[in-house]
Amino acid sequence: MDDTPRVAFRFGNFLLDDHERVLLHDGHTVTLTQKAFDLLVVLVRNSGHLITKDKLLNEVWPDAVVAEVNLSVNISALRKVLGEDGFIETVPKRGYRFVAPVETVDSDRLDIVLKQRLSARISVVEETHQEGLSRILLRGIARHKELMVSLALIPVVGVAVFWFAKSRPASPPIDSIAVLPFISNDAANNYLADGLSEATINGLSGVAKLRVAPRTNVVRYKAQSINLQQAGQELGVGAILTGQVSQKDDLLTIQLDLLDVRRNSEIFTSQYTGKASELISLQTRIFQDVSRALNVPLTGHQQQLLTHRVTENADAYRAYLAGRYFWNQRSESGLKKAIEGFERATQIDSNFALAYSGLADSYTTLGYLSYISPTAAFPVAKNYAAGAESEFRRSIELNSNYATAHQWYSVYLLATGRSNEAFQEIYQARQSDPLSLSINTDIGFHHYYNRQYDEAIKQLTSVLEMKKEFPLAHLWLGRSYQQLGRYEEALAEFRQVEGAFGGWAVSKAALGYVEGVSGNRREAAKTLSELEALSKQRFITAYGVALVYAGMGEKDKSFEWLKKAFDERSHWLVWLRLDPRWDVLRSDPRFGELLNRMHYP
């Protein structure tokens, strides 16, 4: 028998028994999660006194480093069950205070109450496990000898628990979730936190009946103090998952909290601890536990996807996560660091497919953003990449909700001249990810290449209403303005892009083209000089120089530089037959010859 002195408290119509871990309201059991109960105990024991956030975090999560958001989630849960009687006062920027009068309840009076309420034994739900529920009930009975008439009662109680669990209505499945960027206890572990949150997004995206907010939507909540319920409503999801990653020596700890947005209540909180070498196993457990907590039905294939290990080597996986962390920065230095991480991953595990795809992504992006020449980038990327259309279709077949696959497949279809199919794919991408800035911008991009300029302007303006600083929306809006002869507006948009990217050959060429076509040859010539100066510092695509000459009406010069663009294998040439800026050259036989050399599919 436990000889610890029993302590209980009464406030309002509530009775809190810390010893038996039960909260009653008018004699009826109130269900709380484990951490919410612990938090209430600390507040009630210190009634009338300010308890700082740091103290509460240390008391309730003594063995873990957790984010402050865990505290606000559980305070919100307590206020929901305690009602609007003002039991808990928020002290801005400091902490919380329990302000209701609290009365200590003696053991005799407490025993009478507990005898009357056998159901009070089931009080704290421990991660929704039925065996945990049974254990709480049996422990409660064992501690009250007055209720233990004989051991024969135990089978009866077991049957009661079984009946309760079977008859209890299951929680409705949650069909959508947002995984907010995980945070880390140390800047050196930022790559690990980012990588795990992105991996969780990708893992859960394989569940057909679960919509997962893409990384592009949730990244704006990174390192912010936010209202989780509001974030969930903004993202249009039923649940929010937050996480914190910490590592001390070889011990890795991952704290997860899952919030039901609709009810503003905690679904589950869990801490995963293991050696750094057990990272992959911990991640697999996270996938399984989150999908189980959401109550989403899984097919056998989906269960296999959740347990599939991309590599068995934790060091290779950490190197891969570091590569993705730097790849997401999209800067020249970041992409080169990403290549280092992916190469190290393939050296550790030569069969690590994701690491090879990372190398393909990195070299492709270096070439696409003109950090290096296409001849230096794309042949290398091709060694690590697969076929285009067949792989897009296979990706969509495996996960029809994968917005990025629909998005890039639409770009491929547009480049091959299949504009109707392209529109279908880009709209499917937006249906899967309605808040994506890049997908909504690409709809404007499709309208531009289909010469639907008014529609493009309308679409791109709506993107800038979502985020006014989004550079690519400004780029395509400027191109749409120029085709309508609204040159000053076009120049203003291109200057916005220049301000964001600083010396990007694409935006400079866009400026030079409009300066030339609007009759300002002096400014166009100045832009050509700037491009020439930049070419001594970095790679400058000949395609952009050819465009400026085309805007100035200098056809021979334009064809000269288009030939150079072909020789350098400029990826911009795939848009040659669609881009309206080349209309001034289309009647020239040299243009048709160049198109024939392109061998469009």
C-alpha positions as CSV (number, residue, x, y, z in Angstrom):
1,M,0.0,0.0,0.0
2,D,1.2,3.5,-0.8
3,D,1.7,5.4,2.5
4,T,2.2,8.8,0.9
5,P,0.0,11.4,2.7
6,R,-3.1,12.1,0.7
7,V,-3.8,15.6,-0.5
8,A,-7.0,16.9,-2.1
9,F,-8.3,20.3,-2.9
10,R,-11.8,21.7,-3.5
11,F,-12.4,24.8,-5.7
12,G,-15.8,25.8,-7.0
13,N,-17.6,22.6,-7.8
14,F,-14.4,20.8,-8.5
15,L,-12.5,18.3,-6.4
16,L,-8.8,17.6,-7.2
17,D,-7.1,14.5,-5.7
18,D,-3.5,14.5,-6.6
19,H,-2.8,11.2,-4.8
20,E,-5.4,9.3,-6.9
21,R,-4.9,11.6,-9.9
22,V,-8.6,12.3,-10.3
23,L,-10.6,15.5,-11.0
24,L,-14.3,15.6,-10.2
25,H,-16.9,18.1,-11.1
26,D,-20.1,17.8,-9.1
27,G,-19.1,14.2,-8.4
28,H,-18.5,13.3,-12.0
29,T,-15.1,12.5,-13.5
30,V,-13.4,15.1,-15.7
31,T,-11.0,13.7,-18.3
32,L,-7.7,15.3,-18.7
33,T,-4.4,14.4,-20.4
34,Q,-1.5,13.5,-18.2
35,K,0.3,16.8,-18.7
36,A,-2.8,19.0,-18.3
37,F,-3.5,17.2,-15.0
38,D,0.1,17.8,-13.8
39,L,-0.1,21.5,-14.7
40,L,-3.4,21.9,-12.8
41,V,-1.8,20.3,-9.7
42,V,1.1,22.8,-9.8
43,L,-1.3,25.8,-10.2
44,V,-3.7,24.7,-7.5
45,R,-0.9,23.9,-5.0
46,N,0.4,27.4,-5.5
47,S,-3.1,29.1,-5.5
48,G,-2.9,32.9,-5.3
49,H,0.7,33.0,-6.4
50,L,2.3,33.9,-9.8
51,I,4.0,30.8,-11.3
52,T,6.4,31.8,-14.1
53,K,6.4,30.0,-17.4
54,D,9.9,28.7,-16.8
55,K,8.9,27.2,-13.4
56,L,5.8,25.5,-14.9
57,L,7.8,24.0,-17.8
58,N,10.4,22.7,-15.3
59,E,7.7,21.3,-13.0
60,V,5.5,19.6,-15.6
61,W,8.2,18.6,-18.1
62,P,11.2,18.0,-15.7
63,D,13.2,15.7,-18.0
64,A,12.7,17.4,-21.3
65,V,13.3,20.6,-23.2
66,V,10.0,21.6,-24.6
67,A,8.6,24.7,-26.4
68,E,6.5,27.3,-24.6
69,V,3.7,26.4,-27.0
70,N,3.1,23.2,-25.0
71,L,2.3,25.3,-22.0
72,S,-0.3,27.4,-23.8
73,V,-1.9,24.4,-25.3
74,N,-2.4,22.8,-21.9
75,I,-3.6,26.0,-20.3
76,S,-6.2,26.3,-23.0
77,A,-7.3,22.7,-22.4
78,L,-7.7,23.4,-18.7
79,R,-9.7,26.5,-19.3
80,K,-12.0,24.6,-21.5
81,V,-12.8,21.9,-18.8
82,L,-12.9,24.4,-15.9
83,G,-15.3,26.7,-17.7
84,E,-15.4,30.4,-17.8
85,D,-15.2,31.0,-14.1
86,G,-11.8,32.7,-14.2
87,F,-9.9,30.0,-12.3
88,I,-6.6,30.7,-14.2
89,E,-5.3,34.2,-14.7
90,T,-2.7,35.1,-17.4
91,V,0.0,37.4,-16.3
92,P,1.3,38.8,-19.6
93,K,4.9,37.8,-20.5
94,R,5.4,36.3,-17.0
95,G,3.2,33.3,-16.4
96,Y,-0.1,32.2,-14.7
97,R,-1.9,32.4,-11.4
98,F,-4.7,30.2,-10.0
99,V,-7.1,32.8,-8.5
100,A,-10.0,30.7,-7.2
101,P,-10.3,30.1,-3.5
102,V,-8.9,26.6,-2.7
103,E,-10.0,24.5,0.3
104,T,-8.0,21.5,1.6
105,V,-10.1,18.3,1.9
106,D,-9.3,15.8,4.7
107,S,-8.9,12.1,4.1
108,D,-12.2,11.0,5.7
109,R,-14.3,13.4,3.6
110,L,-12.4,12.4,0.6
111,D,-13.0,8.7,1.1
112,I,-16.7,9.3,1.3
113,V,-16.7,11.0,-2.0
114,L,-14.6,8.4,-3.7
115,K,-16.7,5.5,-2.4
116,Q,-19.7,7.2,-4.0
117,R,-18.0,7.6,-7.3
118,L,-16.3,4.4,-8.5
119,S,-16.2,5.9,-12.0
120,A,-13.8,8.5,-10.7
121,R,-11.0,5.9,-10.9
122,I,-10.9,6.5,-14.6
123,S,-9.6,10.1,-14.7
124,V,-6.5,10.7,-16.6
125,V,-6.2,9.4,-20.2
126,E,-2.7,8.2,-20.9
127,E,-2.1,8.4,-24.6
128,T,-5.5,6.7,-25.3
129,H,-4.2,3.2,-24.7
130,Q,-6.9,0.9,-23.4
131,E,-4.4,-1.1,-21.3
132,G,-3.4,2.2,-19.7
133,L,-7.0,2.9,-18.9
134,S,-7.5,-0.6,-17.3
135,R,-4.3,-0.1,-15.2
136,I,-5.5,3.2,-13.8
137,L,-8.8,1.7,-12.7
138,L,-7.2,-1.3,-11.1
139,R,-4.7,0.9,-9.3
140,G,-7.4,3.1,-8.0
141,I,-9.3,0.2,-6.5
142,A,-6.2,-1.3,-4.9
143,R,-5.5,1.9,-3.1
144,H,-8.9,2.0,-1.4
145,K,-9.2,-0.9,0.9
146,E,-12.8,0.0,1.7
147,L,-13.7,-0.9,-1.8
148,M,-11.7,-4.1,-2.0
149,V,-14.3,-6.5,-0.6
150,S,-12.5,-9.5,-2.2
151,L,-10.2,-10.3,-5.0
152,A,-13.2,-11.7,-6.8
153,L,-14.1,-8.2,-7.7
154,I,-11.2,-8.0,-10.1
155,P,-12.7,-10.1,-12.9
156,V,-15.9,-8.0,-12.6
157,V,-13.9,-4.8,-13.0
158,G,-12.0,-6.3,-15.9
159,V,-15.2,-7.0,-17.7
160,A,-16.5,-3.5,-16.9
161,V,-13.4,-1.9,-18.4
162,F,-13.6,-4.1,-21.5
163,W,-17.3,-3.1,-21.9
164,F,-16.4,0.5,-21.4
165,A,-13.7,0.5,-24.0
166,K,-15.8,-1.4,-26.6
167,S,-18.9,0.6,-26.1
168,R,-17.2,4.0,-26.0
169,P,-17.7,5.8,-29.3
170,A,-14.5,6.1,-31.3
171,S,-13.2,9.6,-32.0
172,P,-14.0,10.6,-35.6
173,P,-11.0,10.5,-37.8
174,I,-9.2,13.7,-38.6
175,D,-8.7,14.1,-42.3
176,S,-6.2,17.0,-42.4
177,I,-3.0,18.0,-40.5
178,A,-0.3,20.6,-40.6
179,V,3.2,19.7,-39.3
180,L,4.7,23.0,-38.1
181,P,8.5,23.3,-38.4
182,F,10.1,21.6,-35.5
183,I,12.4,23.6,-33.3
184,S,15.7,22.6,-31.8
185,N,17.5,23.3,-28.5
186,D,20.7,24.2,-30.3
187,A,21.4,26.0,-33.6
188,A,23.7,23.1,-34.5
189,N,20.6,20.9,-34.6
190,N,18.4,23.1,-36.8
191,Y,19.1,20.8,-39.8
192,L,17.8,17.9,-37.7
193,A,14.7,19.6,-36.6
194,D,13.9,20.9,-40.1
195,G,14.7,17.5,-41.6
196,L,12.5,15.6,-39.2
197,S,9.5,17.9,-39.7
198,E,9.8,17.7,-43.5
199,A,10.2,13.9,-43.3
200,T,7.1,13.7,-41.1
201,I,5.2,15.7,-43.8
202,N,6.4,13.4,-46.5
203,G,5.7,10.3,-44.5
204,L,2.1,11.3,-43.6
205,S,1.5,12.4,-47.2
206,G,1.4,8.8,-48.2
207,V,-1.8,8.3,-46.3
208,A,-4.5,8.6,-49.0
209,K,-7.4,9.8,-46.8
210,L,-5.2,12.4,-45.0
211,R,-4.5,15.8,-46.4
212,V,-1.2,17.1,-45.2
213,A,-0.4,20.8,-45.5
214,P,2.8,21.2,-47.7
215,R,6.0,22.5,-46.3
216,T,5.6,25.7,-48.4
217,N,2.5,26.6,-46.4
218,V,3.8,25.9,-42.9
219,V,7.3,27.3,-43.2
220,R,6.0,30.8,-42.5
221,Y,5.2,29.7,-38.9
222,K,8.9,28.8,-38.2
223,A,10.4,30.3,-35.1
224,Q,7.2,32.3,-34.3
225,S,5.1,32.5,-31.2
226,I,1.7,31.6,-32.6
227,N,-1.8,30.7,-31.6
228,L,-2.0,27.1,-32.7
229,Q,-5.8,27.1,-33.2
230,Q,-5.6,30.2,-35.3
231,A,-2.8,28.7,-37.4
232,G,-4.9,25.5,-37.9
233,Q,-7.8,27.6,-39.1
234,E,-5.6,29.6,-41.4
235,L,-4.2,26.4,-42.9
236,G,-7.6,24.8,-43.1
237,V,-6.6,21.7,-41.2
238,G,-8.2,19.6,-38.4
239,A,-5.0,19.0,-36.4
240,I,-1.6,20.7,-35.7
241,L,1.6,18.8,-34.9
242,T,4.4,20.6,-33.2
243,G,7.8,19.2,-32.2
244,Q,11.0,20.0,-30.5
245,V,14.3,18.2,-31.0
246,S,17.2,18.1,-28.5
247,Q,20.4,16.2,-28.3
248,K,22.8,15.9,-25.4
249,D,25.9,13.8,-26.1
250,D,24.5,10.7,-27.8
251,L,21.0,11.0,-26.4
252,L,18.3,12.2,-28.8
253,T,14.9,13.5,-27.5
254,I,12.0,14.4,-29.7
255,Q,8.9,16.0,-28.0
256,L,5.7,15.9,-30.0
257,D,2.3,17.5,-29.3
258,L,-0.8,17.0,-31.4
259,L,-3.7,19.5,-31.2
260,D,-7.3,19.0,-32.3
261,V,-8.0,22.4,-34.0
262,R,-11.7,21.9,-34.0
263,R,-12.0,21.3,-30.2
264,N,-8.8,23.3,-29.3
265,S,-7.8,20.2,-27.2
266,E,-4.7,18.1,-27.0
267,I,-5.0,14.7,-28.8
268,F,-1.7,13.4,-27.5
269,T,1.7,14.4,-26.2
270,S,4.6,12.1,-26.5
271,Q,8.3,12.1,-25.9
272,Y,10.7,9.9,-27.9
273,T,14.1,9.2,-26.5
274,G,16.9,7.1,-27.9
275,K,20.5,7.1,-29.0
276,A,21.4,9.2,-32.1
277,S,22.0,5.9,-33.9
278,E,18.3,5.1,-33.4
279,L,17.1,8.2,-35.3
280,I,15.4,6.2,-38.1
281,S,13.6,3.9,-35.6
282,L,12.3,6.9,-33.7
283,Q,11.0,8.5,-36.9
284,T,9.2,5.4,-37.9
285,R,7.5,5.3,-34.5
286,I,6.5,8.9,-34.9
287,F,4.8,8.2,-38.3
288,Q,2.9,5.3,-36.8
289,D,1.8,7.0,-33.6
290,V,0.6,10.2,-35.3
291,S,-1.5,8.3,-37.9
292,R,-2.9,6.2,-35.1
293,A,-3.8,9.2,-33.0
294,L,-5.5,10.8,-35.9
295,N,-7.7,7.7,-36.2
296,V,-7.2,7.5,-40.0
297,P,-7.8,4.1,-41.5
298,L,-4.7,2.7,-43.3
299,T,-4.4,0.1,-46.0
300,G,-1.7,-2.5,-45.8
301,H,0.3,-0.7,-48.5
302,Q,0.0,2.6,-46.5
303,Q,1.2,0.8,-43.4
304,Q,4.2,-0.5,-45.3
305,L,5.0,3.1,-46.5
306,L,4.9,4.4,-43.0
307,T,7.4,1.7,-41.8
308,H,9.6,1.8,-44.9
309,R,13.2,2.9,-44.1
310,V,14.9,5.0,-46.7
311,T,18.3,3.8,-45.3
312,E,19.4,1.7,-42.4
313,N,22.3,3.9,-41.6
314,A,21.6,6.8,-39.2
315,D,24.8,8.7,-40.2
316,A,23.8,8.6,-43.8
317,Y,20.4,9.8,-42.9
318,R,21.7,12.7,-40.9
319,A,24.0,13.7,-43.8
320,Y,20.9,13.6,-46.1
321,L,18.9,15.8,-43.7
322,A,21.8,18.3,-43.6
323,G,21.8,18.3,-47.4
324,R,18.0,19.1,-47.5
325,Y,18.4,21.8,-44.9
326,F,20.9,23.6,-47.1
327,W,19.1,22.8,-50.3
328,N,16.0,24.6,-49.0
329,Q,18.0,27.8,-48.7
330,R,18.3,28.0,-52.5
331,S,21.4,30.2,-52.2
332,E,24.6,29.4,-54.2
333,S,26.6,28.6,-51.0
334,G,23.6,26.6,-49.6
335,L,23.3,24.5,-52.7
336,K,27.0,23.7,-52.6
337,K,26.8,22.7,-49.0
338,A,23.8,20.6,-49.9
339,I,25.9,18.7,-52.5
340,E,28.5,18.0,-49.8
341,G,25.8,16.5,-47.5
342,F,24.2,14.4,-50.2
343,E,27.6,13.1,-51.4
344,R,28.6,12.1,-47.9
345,A,25.3,10.3,-47.6
346,T,25.9,8.3,-50.7
347,Q,29.5,7.5,-49.6
348,I,28.1,6.0,-46.4
349,D,25.2,4.2,-48.1
350,S,25.8,3.7,-51.8
351,N,22.1,2.5,-52.2
352,F,20.5,5.6,-50.6
353,A,18.1,6.7,-53.4
354,L,16.9,9.9,-51.7
355,A,20.5,11.1,-51.5
356,Y,21.0,10.7,-55.2
357,S,17.8,12.6,-55.9
358,G,19.1,15.3,-53.6
359,L,22.2,15.6,-55.8
360,A,20.0,15.8,-58.9
361,D,17.9,18.5,-57.3
362,S,21.0,20.5,-56.2
363,Y,22.8,20.5,-59.6
364,T,19.5,21.2,-61.4
365,T,18.8,24.2,-59.1
366,L,22.3,25.5,-59.5
367,G,21.8,25.5,-63.3
368,Y,18.2,26.8,-63.2
369,L,19.1,29.8,-61.1
370,S,22.1,30.4,-63.3
371,Y,24.7,30.0,-60.5
372,I,26.7,27.8,-62.8
373,S,26.4,27.1,-66.6
374,P,23.9,24.5,-67.8
375,T,26.7,22.4,-69.3
376,A,28.2,22.2,-65.8
377,A,24.9,21.5,-64.1
378,F,22.5,19.5,-66.1
379,P,24.7,16.6,-67.4
380,V,25.7,16.0,-63.8
381,A,22.1,16.2,-62.6
382,K,21.0,13.8,-65.3
383,N,23.3,11.1,-63.8
384,Y,21.3,11.1,-60.6
385,A,17.8,11.7,-62.1
386,A,15.2,9.6,-63.8
387,G,12.9,10.0,-66.8
388,A,10.6,13.0,-66.9
389,E,6.9,12.3,-67.9
390,S,6.9,8.6,-66.8
391,E,8.3,9.6,-63.4
392,F,5.8,12.4,-62.9
393,R,3.0,10.1,-63.7
394,R,4.3,7.4,-61.4
395,S,4.7,9.9,-58.5
396,I,1.1,11.0,-59.0
397,E,-0.1,7.4,-59.1
398,L,1.6,6.7,-55.8
399,N,0.2,9.9,-54.2
400,S,-2.5,11.7,-56.1
401,N,-2.5,14.5,-53.4
402,Y,1.2,15.4,-54.0
403,A,0.8,18.9,-55.1
404,T,4.4,19.4,-56.3
405,A,4.3,16.5,-58.7
406,H,1.2,17.9,-60.3
407,Q,2.8,21.4,-60.4
408,W,6.0,20.3,-62.2
409,Y,4.2,17.9,-64.4
410,S,2.1,20.8,-65.6
411,V,5.3,22.8,-66.4
412,Y,6.5,19.8,-68.5
413,L,3.2,19.5,-70.3
414,L,3.2,23.2,-71.1
415,A,6.7,23.1,-72.5
416,T,5.7,20.2,-74.8
417,G,2.8,22.2,-76.1
418,R,0.0,20.3,-74.3
419,S,-1.6,23.4,-72.7
420,N,-5.0,21.9,-71.9
421,E,-3.5,19.0,-69.9
422,A,-1.0,21.5,-68.3
423,F,-3.9,23.6,-67.0
424,Q,-5.6,20.5,-65.6
425,E,-2.5,19.5,-63.7
426,I,-1.7,23.0,-62.3
427,Y,-5.3,23.4,-61.1
428,Q,-5.1,19.9,-59.5
429,A,-1.9,21.1,-57.7
430,R,-3.8,24.1,-56.4
431,Q,-6.7,21.9,-55.2
432,S,-4.2,19.9,-53.2
433,D,-2.3,22.9,-51.9
434,P,-4.6,26.0,-52.2
435,L,-2.3,28.4,-50.3
436,S,1.0,27.6,-52.1
437,L,2.5,30.8,-53.4
438,S,4.5,29.0,-56.1
439,I,1.6,27.0,-57.4
440,N,-0.7,30.0,-57.6
441,T,2.1,31.9,-59.3
442,D,2.5,29.1,-61.8
443,I,-1.2,29.5,-62.8
444,G,-0.3,33.0,-63.8
445,F,2.8,31.6,-65.6
446,H,0.5,29.3,-67.6
447,H,-1.8,32.1,-68.5
448,Y,1.2,34.2,-69.7
449,Y,2.5,31.5,-72.1
450,N,-1.0,30.9,-73.4
451,R,-1.2,34.7,-74.1
452,Q,-4.1,35.2,-71.6
453,Y,-2.5,38.3,-70.2
454,D,-5.6,39.8,-68.4
455,E,-6.1,36.4,-66.7
456,A,-2.5,36.3,-65.8
457,I,-2.6,39.7,-64.2
458,K,-5.7,38.9,-62.2
459,Q,-4.1,35.7,-60.9
460,L,-0.7,37.1,-60.1
461,T,-2.3,40.1,-58.3
462,S,-4.1,37.7,-56.1
463,V,-0.8,36.0,-55.2
464,L,0.7,39.3,-54.2
465,E,-2.4,39.9,-52.0
466,M,-1.3,36.7,-50.2
467,K,2.3,37.9,-49.9
468,K,3.3,41.2,-51.5
469,E,7.1,40.4,-51.4
470,F,6.9,37.2,-53.5
471,P,9.5,37.9,-56.3
472,L,8.4,35.3,-58.9
473,A,4.8,36.7,-58.9
474,H,6.3,40.2,-59.6
475,L,8.4,38.7,-62.4
476,W,5.5,37.1,-64.3
477,L,3.2,40.1,-63.6
478,G,5.8,42.3,-65.2
479,R,6.0,40.1,-68.2
480,S,2.2,40.2,-68.5
481,Y,2.2,44.0,-68.3
482,Q,4.8,44.3,-71.0
483,Q,2.7,42.3,-73.5
484,L,-0.1,44.8,-73.0
485,G,2.2,47.8,-73.6
486,R,2.1,48.8,-69.9
487,Y,5.8,49.3,-69.8
488,E,6.2,51.5,-66.7
489,E,4.2,49.0,-64.7
490,A,6.3,46.2,-66.1
491,L,9.6,48.0,-65.2
492,A,8.3,48.6,-61.6
493,E,7.6,44.9,-61.2
494,F,11.0,43.9,-62.5
495,R,12.7,46.3,-60.2
496,Q,10.9,44.6,-57.3
497,V,12.5,41.3,-58.5
498,E,15.9,43.0,-58.7
499,G,15.6,44.3,-55.2
500,A,14.9,40.8,-53.9
501,F,17.5,38.8,-55.9
502,G,20.2,41.5,-56.6
503,G,22.0,41.0,-59.9
504,W,19.9,38.0,-61.1
505,A,20.5,37.7,-64.9
506,V,16.9,36.8,-65.5
507,S,15.5,40.0,-63.9
508,K,18.2,42.2,-65.5
509,A,17.4,40.7,-68.9
510,A,13.7,41.4,-68.3
511,L,14.4,45.0,-67.5
512,G,16.6,45.4,-70.6
513,Y,14.0,43.9,-72.9
514,V,11.3,46.3,-71.8
515,E,13.7,49.2,-72.0
516,G,14.4,48.3,-75.6
517,V,10.9,47.5,-76.7
518,S,9.6,50.8,-75.1
519,G,12.2,52.8,-77.2
520,N,14.6,53.6,-74.4
521,R,17.7,52.2,-76.2
522,R,20.1,54.1,-74.0
523,E,18.9,52.3,-70.8
524,A,18.8,49.0,-72.6
525,A,22.4,49.4,-73.7
526,K,23.3,50.3,-70.1
527,T,21.7,47.0,-69.0
528,L,23.7,45.1,-71.6
529,S,26.9,46.6,-70.1
530,E,25.8,45.5,-66.6
531,L,25.2,42.0,-67.8
532,E,28.7,41.9,-69.4
533,A,30.2,43.1,-66.2
534,L,28.4,40.5,-64.2
535,S,29.6,37.8,-66.6
536,K,33.1,38.3,-65.3
537,Q,31.9,37.4,-61.8
538,R,29.4,34.6,-62.5
539,F,27.7,32.7,-65.2
540,I,25.3,34.8,-67.3
541,T,23.0,33.0,-69.7
542,A,23.3,34.1,-73.3
543,Y,19.5,33.7,-73.6
544,G,19.0,36.9,-71.5
545,V,21.4,38.9,-73.6
546,A,19.6,37.8,-76.8
547,L,16.3,39.0,-75.3
548,V,17.7,42.5,-74.7
549,Y,18.9,42.7,-78.3
550,A,15.5,41.5,-79.5
551,G,13.8,44.2,-77.5
552,M,16.1,46.8,-79.1
553,G,15.3,45.4,-82.6
554,E,18.8,44.2,-83.3
555,K,18.0,40.8,-84.9
556,D,21.4,39.8,-86.0
557,K,22.8,40.3,-82.6
558,S,19.9,38.5,-81.0
559,F,20.4,35.4,-83.3
560,E,24.1,35.5,-82.5
561,W,23.4,35.3,-78.8
562,L,20.6,32.7,-79.3
563,K,23.2,30.5,-81.0
564,K,25.4,30.9,-77.9
565,A,22.5,30.0,-75.7
566,F,22.0,26.8,-77.7
567,D,25.7,25.9,-77.5
568,E,25.6,26.4,-73.7
569,R,22.4,24.2,-73.5
570,S,20.4,27.0,-71.8
571,H,17.2,25.5,-70.3
572,W,15.4,28.8,-71.1
573,L,15.3,27.7,-74.7
574,V,12.5,25.2,-74.0
575,W,10.2,28.2,-73.9
576,L,11.4,29.6,-77.3
577,R,8.3,28.6,-79.3
578,L,5.9,29.9,-76.6
579,D,7.5,33.1,-75.3
580,P,5.8,36.1,-77.0
581,R,8.9,38.2,-76.6
582,W,10.4,36.4,-79.6
583,D,7.5,37.4,-81.9
584,V,9.8,40.0,-83.6
585,L,12.0,37.2,-84.8
586,R,9.5,34.5,-85.8
587,S,9.2,35.5,-89.4
588,D,13.0,35.1,-89.9
589,P,14.0,31.7,-91.3
590,R,16.8,31.5,-88.8
591,F,14.2,31.2,-86.0
592,G,12.5,28.2,-87.6
593,E,15.9,26.5,-88.1
594,L,16.6,27.0,-84.4
595,L,13.3,25.5,-83.4
596,N,14.0,22.5,-85.5
597,R,17.3,22.0,-83.8
598,M,15.6,21.9,-80.4
599,H,13.7,18.6,-81.2
600,Y,10.7,19.4,-79.1
601,P,8.8,16.2,-78.0
